Amino acid sequence: SSEAEELTLLVAAQTGYLGVYLANLGKPKPYQAQVRRSGKKVHLGNFATAEEAALCVARSPEGQEAAE
């Protein structure tokens, strides 16, 4: 969980989390995690829940930097 790892999940409008997008409605893993790296979108994976995708973003170097 985010508390156990001391991660900050950043809030955004569409899914509730920054870097998390509902991209594949009706699929087992509809949420995508993305960050921007050197100005380019980097896909981090697909997840079953928005919170799982947000944890992936929070664990990324970009997520760690944004939380500081």
C-alpha positions, 0 to 999 in steps of 0.5 A: 500500500502507499502508506507502507511505502510512504508514497504520495499519490498525486490527484488529477481529474479523470481517474482521481490520480495524476498519470492514470488514465482510463483507456481500455473500458471493458478490459480486465486492466482498463487503467494505464499508468503514464509519465513524461520522461524527457518530454515524451510519454512513457507507458508504465503498464495497464492495471485493474484499478486506478490505485494500482496504476497510481502506485506504479506512477508514484514508484517511478522516478518522476512520481518520486520527484513530483511528490517532493 
